[in-house]
Amino acid sequence: MATLSQYLQETGTSQKDFALLIGVDKGTVSRLAAKKFTPRLPLAAKIEAATGGLVKPTDLLVDDDAEGPDAVPAPQSKQGAAG
């Protein structure tokens, strides 16, 4: 298991080059490497494929998702639900 940040550092891959490889902008890779948001499954699958399986979709999960174009929306709380 490796984080995207670890993968990029250990392989000497720049965020710009990795972004081109997976078809996103450098800012998206920067936010992913900093664990600022959890990507949607199609992007997570591209990352897994591009890293030869070294970075798994589960390695990309974060506790508190920030907003981003490829982010999974945070679940909404259900207030006032009648039981």
Legacy VTK file of the C-alpha trace (Angstrom):
# vtk DataFile Version 3.0
C-alpha trace
ASCII
DATASET POLYDATA
POINTS 83 float
0.000 0.000 0.000
1.276 3.479 -0.920
-0.154 6.939 -0.915
-0.118 8.859 -4.155
2.354 11.293 -2.636
4.707 8.436 -1.716
4.360 6.914 -5.179
5.194 10.182 -6.925
8.180 10.807 -4.667
9.577 7.271 -4.875
9.241 7.071 -8.657
10.426 10.626 -9.302
7.226 11.363 -11.204
6.148 15.001 -11.271
2.557 15.930 -10.506
2.360 17.513 -13.967
3.498 14.315 -15.713
1.175 12.161 -13.635
-1.712 14.523 -14.387
-1.073 14.148 -18.125
-0.911 10.379 -17.728
-4.335 10.112 -16.059
-6.026 12.943 -17.951
-6.544 15.553 -15.225
-4.963 18.899 -14.404
-1.964 19.285 -12.111
-4.136 20.894 -9.431
-6.229 17.740 -9.161
-3.108 15.617 -8.654
-1.858 18.111 -6.083
-5.124 17.870 -4.111
-5.134 14.071 -4.396
-1.526 13.796 -3.202
-2.362 16.052 -0.249
-5.449 13.917 0.494
-7.755 16.915 0.119
-10.562 14.870 -1.459
-11.585 11.345 -2.358
-11.796 10.825 -6.121
-14.726 9.148 -7.799
-14.206 5.518 -8.760
-13.336 6.070 -12.459
-10.479 8.394 -11.510
-9.354 6.104 -8.682
-9.251 3.229 -11.196
-7.105 5.313 -13.579
-4.698 6.046 -10.744
-4.495 2.381 -9.790
-3.792 1.417 -13.416
-1.239 4.202 -13.916
0.665 3.155 -10.790
0.675 -0.527 -11.690
-1.598 -1.251 -8.751
0.716 0.300 -6.183
-1.837 2.977 -5.271
-5.214 1.352 -4.679
-8.567 3.186 -4.616
-8.711 2.577 -0.864
-5.371 4.394 -0.498
-7.064 7.499 -1.871
-9.846 7.686 0.717
-9.877 10.623 3.114
-11.991 11.173 6.203
-13.218 14.700 5.500
-13.823 15.222 1.799
-13.115 18.663 0.429
-14.899 19.853 -2.661
-13.487 19.290 -6.115
-14.650 18.385 -9.613
-13.870 14.705 -9.116
-14.815 14.506 -5.442
-17.406 12.181 -4.005
-20.124 14.285 -2.349
-20.216 14.066 1.432
-23.326 12.336 2.787
-26.013 14.692 4.030
-27.206 14.280 7.593
-30.899 13.523 8.049
-32.196 15.887 10.659
-35.696 15.740 11.974
-36.447 12.275 10.579
-39.521 10.746 12.167
-39.133 7.245 13.483
LINES 1 84
83 0 1 2 3 4 5 6 7 8 9 10 11 12 13 14 15 16 17 18 19 20 21 22 23 24 25 26 27 28 29 30 31 32 33 34 35 36 37 38 39 40 41 42 43 44 45 46 47 48 49 50 51 52 53 54 55 56 57 58 59 60 61 62 63 64 65 66 67 68 69 70 71 72 73 74 75 76 77 78 79 80 81 82
